[in-house]
Amino acid sequence: MKIHASLLAICLSAATIRNAAGDPSVDFVKQIKPILADRCVECHNSETLLGELNLQTRALAFGKRVTGPVIVPKNAEKSLLYLVLTLPAKDKKAMPATGHRIPKDEVNLIRQWITEGANWPEGKDGAIAPQHKKAKN
Ligand code: HEC
C-alpha cells in the first residue's frame, strides 16, 4: 500500500510540474498555436491545401470534411487532428507527412486541449500564418 501511495504522489507531482502556472487548462495561444504553426500549417493553409485541410483558423479547422471531423471537442479519440499524430510513421495518414513524429509531450498537449473542449479563439489570436521555412535536411 505504501508503495502505491508514493507512486501516485510521484505521478501527481509530475502532472503538477507541467501546469506550474496553477492553471490546469491548456492555453491555445501559448501551447497549441506554436505546435500547429511549426509543424502543420506549412502544408495545411489556403495556398498549400494538402488533404484539403486548412488549419489557419478555428472556422476552417472545424469545417465539415468527407473523412470526418478534424476536431471533436472533448473527444480526442474521434478527432483526426489527434489521431493522425498517433499513427505509426509508415502509415500514409500519419502526420506530419514529412515522416517525422512530433514529440510525445506535444501529442499529449493536443490530446489534453481537445479533451478540455478545444478552445480556439476567433480573430487574430486564433489565426495562424504559414511559416515559409526552407526544407531542412
Ligand atoms: C509535409 C506536409 C504536411 C505536414 C507538415 C502536415 N501534413 Fe497533414 N496532410 C498532408 C497530406 C499530404 C494529407 C493528405 C493525406 C491523405 O489523405 O492521404 C494530410 C492530411 C491531414 C489530415 C486529414 C486526414 C484525413 O483522413 O482526412 C489531418 C487531420 C492532418 N493532415 C493533420 C496534420 C497535423 C495535425 C499536422 C501537424 C502535426 C500535419 N497534418 C502536418 C500533409 C502534411
Backbone and ligand atoms as CSV (ligand in chain L), in Angstrom:
chain,resi,resn,atom,element,x,y,z
A,1,MET,N,N,0.812,-1.209,0.000
A,1,MET,CA,C,0.000,0.000,0.000
A,1,MET,C,C,0.847,1.262,0.000
A,2,LYS,N,N,1.852,1.263,0.846
A,2,LYS,CA,C,2.785,2.404,0.907
A,2,LYS,C,C,3.342,2.731,-0.484
A,3,ILE,N,N,3.783,1.647,-1.173
A,3,ILE,CA,C,4.387,1.821,-2.495
A,3,ILE,C,C,3.383,2.487,-3.451
A,4,HIS,N,N,2.165,2.003,-3.428
A,4,HIS,CA,C,1.164,2.590,-4.317
A,4,HIS,C,C,0.983,4.070,-4.046
A,5,ALA,N,N,0.912,4.402,-2.779
A,5,ALA,CA,C,0.690,5.793,-2.408
A,5,ALA,C,C,1.827,6.681,-2.916
A,6,SER,N,N,3.076,6.183,-2.792
A,6,SER,CA,C,4.172,7.060,-3.220
A,6,SER,C,C,4.249,7.148,-4.747
A,7,LEU,N,N,3.896,6.043,-5.415
A,7,LEU,CA,C,3.870,6.122,-6.884
A,7,LEU,C,C,2.832,7.147,-7.338
A,8,LEU,N,N,1.714,7.120,-6.669
A,8,LEU,CA,C,0.657,8.070,-7.001
A,8,LEU,C,C,1.155,9.496,-6.777
A,9,ALA,N,N,1.880,9.675,-5.672
A,9,ALA,CA,C,2.412,11.002,-5.354
A,9,ALA,C,C,3.360,11.475,-6.458
A,10,ILE,N,N,4.197,10.544,-6.931
A,10,ILE,CA,C,5.144,10.901,-7.996
A,10,ILE,C,C,4.377,11.313,-9.258
A,11,CYS,N,N,3.384,10.517,-9.612
A,11,CYS,CA,C,2.596,10.830,-10.808
A,11,CYS,C,C,1.925,12.185,-10.663
A,12,LEU,N,N,1.339,12.420,-9.506
A,12,LEU,CA,C,0.642,13.679,-9.284
A,12,LEU,C,C,1.599,14.856,-9.350
A,13,SER,N,N,2.788,14.697,-8.760
A,13,SER,CA,C,3.694,15.841,-8.777
A,13,SER,C,C,4.210,16.091,-10.193
A,14,ALA,N,N,4.396,15.023,-10.967
A,14,ALA,CA,C,4.824,15.215,-12.363
A,14,ALA,C,C,3.760,16.006,-13.114
A,15,ALA,N,N,2.499,15.665,-12.843
A,15,ALA,CA,C,1.403,16.357,-13.524
A,15,ALA,C,C,1.340,17.818,-13.098
A,16,THR,N,N,1.685,18.074,-11.847
A,16,THR,CA,C,1.617,19.452,-11.354
A,16,THR,C,C,2.726,20.314,-11.946
A,17,ILE,N,N,3.908,19.747,-12.070
A,17,ILE,CA,C,5.030,20.491,-12.635
A,17,ILE,C,C,4.663,21.030,-14.026
A,18,ARG,N,N,4.041,20.168,-14.787
A,18,ARG,CA,C,3.656,20.533,-16.132
A,18,ARG,C,C,2.732,21.756,-16.174
A,19,ASN,N,N,1.860,21.866,-15.189
A,19,ASN,CA,C,0.954,23.005,-15.174
A,19,ASN,C,C,1.300,23.934,-14.019
A,20,ALA,N,N,2.559,24.292,-13.974
A,20,ALA,CA,C,3.080,25.039,-12.831
A,20,ALA,C,C,2.364,26.371,-12.612
A,21,ALA,N,N,1.770,26.895,-13.652
A,21,ALA,CA,C,1.102,28.193,-13.523
A,21,ALA,C,C,-0.114,28.112,-12.607
A,22,GLY,N,N,-0.491,26.896,-12.236
A,22,GLY,CA,C,-1.643,26.740,-11.369
A,22,GLY,C,C,-2.928,26.700,-12.176
A,23,ASP,N,N,-2.781,26.837,-13.466
A,23,ASP,CA,C,-3.951,26.746,-14.339
A,23,ASP,C,C,-3.869,25.421,-15.072
A,24,PRO,N,N,-4.775,24.514,-14.785
A,24,PRO,CA,C,-4.662,23.175,-15.351
A,24,PRO,C,C,-5.020,23.106,-16.829
A,25,SER,N,N,-5.630,24.170,-17.373
A,25,SER,CA,C,-6.072,24.024,-18.753
A,25,SER,C,C,-5.008,24.492,-19.745
A,26,VAL,N,N,-5.040,23.865,-20.908
A,26,VAL,CA,C,-4.079,24.185,-21.962
A,26,VAL,C,C,-4.462,25.527,-22.590
A,27,ASP,N,N,-3.452,26.329,-22.838
A,27,ASP,CA,C,-3.662,27.656,-23.428
A,27,ASP,C,C,-3.403,27.566,-24.934
A,28,PHE,N,N,-4.424,27.790,-25.733
A,28,PHE,CA,C,-4.263,27.649,-27.185
A,28,PHE,C,C,-3.125,28.509,-27.721
A,29,VAL,N,N,-3.153,29.786,-27.387
A,29,VAL,CA,C,-2.189,30.713,-27.974
A,29,VAL,C,C,-0.754,30.359,-27.575
A,30,LYS,N,N,-0.564,30.012,-26.300
A,30,LYS,CA,C,0.794,29.734,-25.832
A,30,LYS,C,C,1.275,28.330,-26.145
A,31,GLN,N,N,0.352,27.355,-26.142
A,31,GLN,CA,C,0.811,25.970,-26.226
A,31,GLN,C,C,0.437,25.228,-27.497
A,32,ILE,N,N,-0.717,25.522,-28.069
A,32,ILE,CA,C,-1.165,24.743,-29.234
A,32,ILE,C,C,-0.811,25.458,-30.543
A,33,LYS,N,N,-1.037,26.751,-30.570
A,33,LYS,CA,C,-0.761,27.526,-31.784
A,33,LYS,C,C,0.687,27.327,-32.268
A,34,PRO,N,N,1.685,27.385,-31.350
A,34,PRO,CA,C,3.063,27.188,-31.832
A,34,PRO,C,C,3.293,25.808,-32.448
A,35,ILE,N,N,2.622,24.787,-31.928
A,35,ILE,CA,C,2.799,23.438,-32.487
A,35,ILE,C,C,2.230,23.401,-33.901
A,36,LEU,N,N,1.016,23.906,-34.043
A,36,LEU,CA,C,0.377,23.904,-35.367
A,36,LEU,C,C,1.169,24.772,-36.346
A,37,ALA,N,N,1.621,25.936,-35.870
A,37,ALA,CA,C,2.360,26.861,-36.733
A,37,ALA,C,C,3.665,26.217,-37.203
A,38,ASP,N,N,4.310,25.540,-36.297
A,38,ASP,CA,C,5.624,24.980,-36.560
A,38,ASP,C,C,5.577,23.683,-37.360
A,39,ARG,N,N,4.535,22.888,-37.143
A,39,ARG,CA,C,4.567,21.523,-37.662
A,39,ARG,C,C,3.469,21.178,-38.657
A,40,CYS,N,N,2.444,21.994,-38.753
A,40,CYS,CA,C,1.287,21.584,-39.559
A,40,CYS,C,C,0.882,22.592,-40.634
A,41,VAL,N,N,0.870,23.888,-40.280
A,41,VAL,CA,C,0.272,24.881,-41.173
A,41,VAL,C,C,1.081,25.074,-42.465
A,42,GLU,N,N,2.349,24.697,-42.463
A,42,GLU,CA,C,3.112,24.815,-43.712
A,42,GLU,C,C,2.483,23.982,-44.844
A,43,CYS,N,N,1.796,22.916,-44.505
A,43,CYS,CA,C,1.132,22.091,-45.519
A,43,CYS,C,C,-0.382,22.274,-45.523
A,44,HIS,N,N,-0.900,22.840,-44.447
A,44,HIS,CA,C,-2.354,22.967,-44.324
A,44,HIS,C,C,-2.747,24.433,-44.225
A,45,ASN,N,N,-2.624,25.148,-45.348
A,45,ASN,CA,C,-3.026,26.555,-45.392
A,45,ASN,C,C,-3.752,26.826,-46.707
A,46,SER,N,N,-4.204,28.061,-46.897
A,46,SER,CA,C,-5.050,28.348,-48.062
A,46,SER,C,C,-4.333,28.164,-49.400
A,47,GLU,N,N,-3.003,28.249,-49.405
A,47,GLU,CA,C,-2.280,28.029,-50.662
A,47,GLU,C,C,-1.865,26.575,-50.826
A,48,THR,N,N,-1.362,26.004,-49.751
A,48,THR,CA,C,-0.944,24.601,-49.764
A,48,THR,C,C,-1.984,23.820,-48.971
A,49,LEU,N,N,-2.984,23.365,-49.679
A,49,LEU,CA,C,-4.150,22.798,-49.024
A,49,LEU,C,C,-4.083,21.269,-49.065
A,50,LEU,N,N,-3.005,20.720,-48.541
A,50,LEU,CA,C,-2.848,19.268,-48.619
A,50,LEU,C,C,-3.941,18.564,-47.811
A,51,GLY,N,N,-4.426,17.452,-48.353
A,51,GLY,CA,C,-5.505,16.725,-47.702
A,51,GLY,C,C,-6.767,17.577,-47.629
A,52,GLU,N,N,-6.813,18.659,-48.438
A,52,GLU,CA,C,-7.923,19.614,-48.422
A,52,GLU,C,C,-8.228,20.098,-47.016
A,53,LEU,N,N,-7.164,20.311,-46.254
A,53,LEU,CA,C,-7.325,20.752,-44.873
A,53,LEU,C,C,-6.553,22.038,-44.633
A,54,ASN,N,N,-7.276,23.029,-44.111
A,54,ASN,CA,C,-6.670,24.310,-43.774
A,54,ASN,C,C,-6.761,24.486,-42.253
A,55,LEU,N,N,-5.603,24.605,-41.612
A,55,LEU,CA,C,-5.580,24.729,-40.148
A,55,LEU,C,C,-5.242,26.158,-39.709
A,56,GLN,N,N,-5.547,27.154,-40.558
A,56,GLN,CA,C,-5.161,28.520,-40.209
A,56,GLN,C,C,-6.099,29.212,-39.226
A,57,THR,N,N,-7.353,28.771,-39.187
A,57,THR,CA,C,-8.297,29.379,-38.226
A,57,THR,C,C,-9.223,28.306,-37.679
A,58,ARG,N,N,-9.879,28.656,-36.600
A,58,ARG,CA,C,-10.851,27.752,-35.988
A,58,ARG,C,C,-11.950,27.360,-36.981
A,59,ALA,N,N,-12.516,28.359,-37.655
A,59,ALA,CA,C,-13.629,28.085,-38.560
A,59,ALA,C,C,-13.213,27.088,-39.643
A,60,LEU,N,N,-12.009,27.273,-40.177
A,60,LEU,CA,C,-11.536,26.382,-41.238
A,60,LEU,C,C,-11.272,24.976,-40.691
A,61,ALA,N,N,-10.654,24.900,-39.528
A,61,ALA,CA,C,-10.317,23.602,-38.950
A,61,ALA,C,C,-11.564,22.815,-38.546
A,62,PHE,N,N,-12.624,23.554,-38.180
A,62,PHE,CA,C,-13.852,22.891,-37.741
A,62,PHE,C,C,-14.831,22.643,-38.887
A,63,GLY,N,N,-14.436,23.029,-40.111
A,63,GLY,CA,C,-15.328,22.844,-41.251
A,63,GLY,C,C,-15.626,21.369,-41.522
A,64,LYS,N,N,-16.747,21.106,-42.168
A,64,LYS,CA,C,-17.156,19.731,-42.487
A,64,LYS,C,C,-16.199,19.107,-43.492
A,65,ARG,N,N,-15.860,17.847,-43.288
A,65,ARG,CA,C,-14.964,17.143,-44.214
A,65,ARG,C,C,-15.495,15.752,-44.485
A,66,VAL,N,N,-15.171,15.243,-45.689
A,66,VAL,CA,C,-15.647,13.919,-46.085
A,66,VAL,C,C,-15.125,12.826,-45.155
A,67,THR,N,N,-13.860,12.936,-44.755
A,67,THR,CA,C,-13.258,11.867,-43.949
A,67,THR,C,C,-13.646,11.948,-42.470
A,68,GLY,N,N,-14.433,12.957,-42.123
A,68,GLY,CA,C,-14.841,13.078,-40.721
A,68,GLY,C,C,-14.271,14.338,-40.111
A,69,PRO,N,N,-14.772,14.694,-38.926
A,69,PRO,CA,C,-14.332,15.948,-38.307
A,69,PRO,C,C,-12.870,15.885,-37.877
A,70,VAL,N,N,-12.193,16.991,-38.014
A,70,VAL,CA,C,-10.791,17.068,-37.621
A,70,VAL,C,C,-10.685,17.243,-36.109
A,71,ILE,N,N,-11.628,18.012,-35.550
A,71,ILE,CA,C,-11.638,18.230,-34.101
A,71,ILE,C,C,-13.051,18.010,-33.560
A,72,VAL,N,N,-13.181,17.083,-32.633
A,72,VAL,CA,C,-14.433,16.894,-31.907
A,72,VAL,C,C,-14.157,17.304,-30.464
A,73,PRO,N,N,-14.599,18.515,-30.066
A,73,PRO,CA,C,-14.293,18.975,-28.711
A,73,PRO,C,C,-14.674,17.930,-27.662
A,74,LYS,N,N,-13.780,17.727,-26.721
A,74,LYS,CA,C,-13.910,16.774,-25.607
A,74,LYS,C,C,-13.769,15.323,-26.022
A,75,ASN,N,N,-13.491,15.044,-27.299
A,75,ASN,CA,C,-13.352,13.653,-27.710
A,75,ASN,C,C,-12.150,13.488,-28.653
A,76,ALA,N,N,-10.977,13.373,-28.051
A,76,ALA,CA,C,-9.751,13.250,-28.837
A,76,ALA,C,C,-9.761,11.995,-29.713
A,77,GLU,N,N,-10.348,10.927,-29.203
A,77,GLU,CA,C,-10.359,9.658,-29.939
A,77,GLU,C,C,-11.153,9.744,-31.234
A,78,LYS,N,N,-11.971,10.777,-31.377
A,78,LYS,CA,C,-12.760,10.949,-32.597
A,78,LYS,C,C,-12.214,12.107,-33.429
A,79,SER,N,N,-11.101,12.693,-32.988
A,79,SER,CA,C,-10.550,13.869,-33.644
A,79,SER,C,C,-9.357,13.487,-34.519
A,80,LEU,N,N,-9.518,13.647,-35.837
A,80,LEU,CA,C,-8.423,13.292,-36.751
A,80,LEU,C,C,-7.142,14.054,-36.416
A,81,LEU,N,N,-7.294,15.301,-35.970
A,81,LEU,CA,C,-6.119,16.123,-35.647
A,81,LEU,C,C,-5.217,15.423,-34.626
A,82,TYR,N,N,-5.835,14.710,-33.687
A,82,TYR,CA,C,-5.066,13.958,-32.694
A,82,TYR,C,C,-4.696,12.572,-33.236
A,83,LEU,N,N,-5.667,11.892,-33.821
A,83,LEU,CA,C,-5.438,10.507,-34.262
A,83,LEU,C,C,-4.269,10.388,-35.238
A,84,VAL,N,N,-4.160,11.336,-36.182
A,84,VAL,CA,C,-3.089,11.237,-37.180
A,84,VAL,C,C,-1.690,11.344,-36.537
A,85,LEU,N,N,-1.636,11.927,-35.321
A,85,LEU,CA,C,-0.341,12.066,-34.633
A,85,LEU,C,C,0.069,10.771,-33.947
A,86,THR,N,N,-0.902,9.884,-33.755
A,86,THR,CA,C,-0.636,8.656,-33.000
A,86,THR,C,C,-0.388,7.464,-33.919
A,87,LEU,N,N,-0.549,7.674,-35.224
A,87,LEU,CA,C,-0.341,6.562,-36.165
A,87,LEU,C,C,1.141,6.257,-36.311
A,88,PRO,N,N,1.485,4.991,-36.603
A,88,PRO,CA,C,2.892,4.685,-36.854
A,88,PRO,C,C,3.401,5.441,-38.084
A,89,ALA,N,N,4.672,5.843,-38.063
A,89,ALA,CA,C,5.247,6.688,-39.113
A,89,ALA,C,C,4.986,6.147,-40.520
A,90,LYS,N,N,4.948,4.833,-40.668
A,90,LYS,CA,C,4.799,4.287,-42.027
A,90,LYS,C,C,3.361,4.356,-42.550
A,91,ASP,N,N,2.432,4.649,-41.685
A,91,ASP,CA,C,1.046,4.807,-42.121
A,91,ASP,C,C,0.958,6.057,-42.993
A,92,LYS,N,N,0.291,5.971,-44.159
A,92,LYS,CA,C,0.310,7.159,-45.016
A,92,LYS,C,C,-0.559,8.301,-44.504
A,93,LYS,N,N,-1.376,8.034,-43.509
A,93,LYS,CA,C,-2.144,9.108,-42.872
A,93,LYS,C,C,-1.414,9.723,-41.666
A,94,ALA,N,N,-0.244,9.183,-41.325
A,94,ALA,CA,C,0.480,9.704,-40.165
A,94,ALA,C,C,0.947,11.125,-40.438
A,95,MET,N,N,0.789,12.009,-39.455
A,95,MET,CA,C,1.195,13.410,-39.586
A,95,MET,C,C,2.257,13.739,-38.548
A,96,PRO,N,N,3.147,14.683,-38.849
A,96,PRO,CA,C,3.286,15.386,-40.120
A,96,PRO,C,C,3.700,14.422,-41.242
A,97,ALA,N,N,3.275,14.729,-42.466
A,97,ALA,CA,C,3.524,13.851,-43.595
A,97,ALA,C,C,4.994,13.809,-44.013
A,98,THR,N,N,5.837,14.498,-43.281
A,98,THR,CA,C,7.272,14.509,-43.576
A,98,THR,C,C,7.946,13.220,-43.116
A,99,GLY,N,N,7.230,12.414,-42.321
A,99,GLY,CA,C,7.837,11.198,-41.788
A,99,GLY,C,C,8.368,11.405,-40.383
A,100,HIS,N,N,8.560,12.673,-39.979
A,100,HIS,CA,C,8.973,12.939,-38.592
A,100,HIS,C,C,7.789,12.746,-37.669
A,101,ARG,N,N,8.058,12.281,-36.474
A,101,ARG,CA,C,6.990,12.209,-35.477
A,101,ARG,C,C,7.129,13.412,-34.563
A,102,ILE,N,N,6.024,13.946,-34.099
A,102,ILE,CA,C,6.150,15.066,-33.173
A,102,ILE,C,C,6.315,14.519,-31.751
A,103,PRO,N,N,7.031,15.259,-30.887
A,103,PRO,CA,C,7.320,14.743,-29.552
A,103,PRO,C,C,6.050,14.390,-28.774
A,104,LYS,N,N,6.193,13.332,-27.977
A,104,LYS,CA,C,5.067,12.808,-27.207
A,104,LYS,C,C,4.399,13.889,-26.336
A,105,ASP,N,N,5.191,14.776,-25.749
A,105,ASP,CA,C,4.554,15.774,-24.874
A,105,ASP,C,C,3.679,16.740,-25.679
A,106,GLU,N,N,4.039,16.972,-26.945
A,106,GLU,CA,C,3.196,17.827,-27.783
A,106,GLU,C,C,1.912,17.088,-28.180
A,107,VAL,N,N,2.055,15.783,-28.464
A,107,VAL,CA,C,0.876,14.969,-28.787
A,107,VAL,C,C,-0.073,14.976,-27.581
A,108,ASN,N,N,0.497,14.827,-26.384
A,108,ASN,CA,C,-0.317,14.825,-25.166
A,108,ASN,C,C,-0.998,16.169,-24.929
A,109,LEU,N,N,-0.292,17.253,-25.248
A,109,LEU,CA,C,-0.888,18.586,-25.091
A,109,LEU,C,C,-2.098,18.736,-26.003
A,110,ILE,N,N,-1.948,18.271,-27.238
A,110,ILE,CA,C,-3.052,18.362,-28.194
A,110,ILE,C,C,-4.233,17.533,-27.698
A,111,ARG,N,N,-3.914,16.357,-27.175
A,111,ARG,CA,C,-4.960,15.494,-26.633
A,111,ARG,C,C,-5.688,16.200,-25.477
A,112,GLN,N,N,-4.906,16.766,-24.567
A,112,GLN,CA,C,-5.491,17.440,-23.405
A,112,GLN,C,C,-6.336,18.644,-23.831
A,113,TRP,N,N,-5.802,19.379,-24.803
A,113,TRP,CA,C,-6.519,20.567,-25.303
A,113,TRP,C,C,-7.884,20.168,-25.883
A,114,ILE,N,N,-7.919,19.097,-26.651
A,114,ILE,CA,C,-9.195,18.640,-27.228
A,114,ILE,C,C,-10.123,18.165,-26.109
A,115,THR,N,N,-9.571,17.396,-25.163
A,115,THR,CA,C,-10.368,16.875,-24.052
A,115,THR,C,C,-10.988,18.014,-23.235
A,116,GLU,N,N,-10.254,19.111,-23.140
A,116,GLU,CA,C,-10.770,20.256,-22.374
A,116,GLU,C,C,-11.769,21.099,-23.168
A,117,GLY,N,N,-12.029,20.715,-24.425
A,117,GLY,CA,C,-13.049,21.437,-25.187
A,117,GLY,C,C,-12.525,22.137,-26.429
A,118,ALA,N,N,-11.207,21.982,-26.699
A,118,ALA,CA,C,-10.608,22.538,-27.919
A,118,ALA,C,C,-10.896,24.022,-28.100
A,119,ASN,N,N,-10.658,24.772,-27.051
A,119,ASN,CA,C,-10.844,26.213,-27.144
A,119,ASN,C,C,-9.844,26.810,-28.149
A,120,TRP,N,N,-10.377,27.431,-29.185
A,120,TRP,CA,C,-9.545,28.033,-30.242
A,120,TRP,C,C,-10.165,29.390,-30.546
A,121,PRO,N,N,-9.558,30.489,-30.088
A,121,PRO,CA,C,-10.197,31.797,-30.238
A,121,PRO,C,C,-10.365,32.216,-31.697
A,122,GLU,N,N,-11.378,33.048,-31.926
A,122,GLU,CA,C,-11.571,33.653,-33.242
A,122,GLU,C,C,-10.588,34.817,-33.344
A,123,GLY,N,N,-10.481,35.408,-34.506
A,123,GLY,CA,C,-9.688,36.631,-34.665
A,123,GLY,C,C,-8.191,36.389,-34.667
A,124,LYS,N,N,-7.463,37.463,-34.367
A,124,LYS,CA,C,-6.013,37.466,-34.511
A,124,LYS,C,C,-5.314,36.391,-33.672
A,125,ASP,N,N,-5.762,36.239,-32.418
A,125,ASP,CA,C,-5.148,35.243,-31.531
A,125,ASP,C,C,-5.237,33.827,-32.099
A,126,GLY,N,N,-6.315,33.561,-32.809
A,126,GLY,CA,C,-6.531,32.210,-33.312
A,126,GLY,C,C,-6.021,31.998,-34.724
A,127,ALA,N,N,-5.524,33.068,-35.363
A,127,ALA,CA,C,-5.111,32.955,-36.762
A,127,ALA,C,C,-3.645,32.534,-36.872
A,128,ILE,N,N,-3.383,31.552,-37.698
A,128,ILE,CA,C,-2.022,31.035,-37.841
A,128,ILE,C,C,-1.524,31.257,-39.267
A,129,ALA,N,N,-0.436,32.029,-39.381
A,129,ALA,CA,C,0.133,32.283,-40.700
A,129,ALA,C,C,1.136,31.178,-41.030
A,130,PRO,N,N,1.171,30.742,-42.280
A,130,PRO,CA,C,2.155,29.719,-42.633
A,130,PRO,C,C,3.567,30.283,-42.532
A,131,GLN,N,N,4.461,29.503,-41.994
A,131,GLN,CA,C,5.857,29.936,-41.941
A,131,GLN,C,C,6.538,29.319,-43.141
A,132,HIS,N,N,7.041,30.156,-44.024
A,132,HIS,CA,C,7.670,29.596,-45.214
A,132,HIS,C,C,9.106,29.227,-44.902
A,133,LYS,N,N,9.248,28.002,-44.413
A,133,LYS,CA,C,10.569,27.540,-43.984
A,133,LYS,C,C,11.286,26.906,-45.158
A,134,LYS,N,N,12.598,26.960,-45.111
A,134,LYS,CA,C,13.380,26.219,-46.095
A,134,LYS,C,C,13.376,24.756,-45.678
A,135,ALA,N,N,13.340,23.863,-46.635
A,135,ALA,CA,C,13.381,22.434,-46.313
A,135,ALA,C,C,14.676,22.122,-45.590
A,136,LYS,N,N,14.574,21.389,-44.487
A,136,LYS,CA,C,15.805,21.049,-43.772
A,136,LYS,C,C,16.217,19.629,-44.084
A,137,ASN,N,N,17.469,19.387,-44.015
A,137,ASN,CA,C,17.966,18.049,-44.336
A,137,ASN,C,C,18.533,17.348,-43.133
L,1,HEC,C1,C,4.655,17.907,-45.398
L,1,HEC,C2,C,3.277,18.283,-45.462
L,1,HEC,C3,C,2.385,18.017,-44.269
L,1,HEC,C4,C,2.606,18.396,-42.963
L,1,HEC,C5,C,3.811,19.093,-42.377
L,1,HEC,C6,C,1.409,18.013,-42.256
L,1,HEC,N1,N,0.505,17.428,-43.090
L,1,HEC,FE1,FE,-1.360,16.769,-42.579
L,1,HEC,N2,N,-1.676,16.144,-44.509
L,1,HEC,C7,C,-0.714,16.189,-45.520
L,1,HEC,C8,C,-1.218,15.437,-46.663
L,1,HEC,C9,C,-0.479,15.206,-47.979
L,1,HEC,C10,C,-2.502,14.946,-46.296
L,1,HEC,C11,C,-3.437,14.040,-47.121
L,1,HEC,C12,C,-3.115,12.620,-46.716
L,1,HEC,C13,C,-4.065,11.619,-47.283
L,1,HEC,O1,O,-5.262,11.907,-47.359
L,1,HEC,O2,O,-3.614,10.514,-47.611
L,1,HEC,C14,C,-2.753,15.430,-44.955
L,1,HEC,C15,C,-3.918,15.168,-44.250
L,1,HEC,C16,C,-4.136,15.539,-42.934
L,1,HEC,C17,C,-5.365,15.303,-42.197
L,1,HEC,C18,C,-6.627,14.683,-42.759
L,1,HEC,C19,C,-6.589,13.187,-42.643
L,1,HEC,C20,C,-7.870,12.599,-43.226
L,1,HEC,O3,O,-8.075,11.401,-43.016
L,1,HEC,O4,O,-8.654,13.314,-43.858
L,1,HEC,C21,C,-5.175,15.765,-40.937
L,1,HEC,C22,C,-6.189,15.761,-39.793
L,1,HEC,C23,C,-3.839,16.293,-40.875
L,1,HEC,N3,N,-3.237,16.152,-42.106
L,1,HEC,C24,C,-3.291,16.858,-39.759
L,1,HEC,C25,C,-1.985,17.328,-39.681
L,1,HEC,C26,C,-1.407,17.831,-38.465
L,1,HEC,C27,C,-2.132,17.906,-37.124
L,1,HEC,C28,C,-0.140,18.201,-38.768
L,1,HEC,C29,C,0.908,18.757,-37.844
L,1,HEC,C30,C,1.260,17.937,-36.725
L,1,HEC,C31,C,0.062,17.939,-40.194
L,1,HEC,N4,N,-1.083,17.408,-40.705
L,1,HEC,C32,C,1.228,18.218,-40.882
L,1,HEC,C33,C,0.488,16.864,-45.469
L,1,HEC,C34,C,1.071,17.402,-44.331
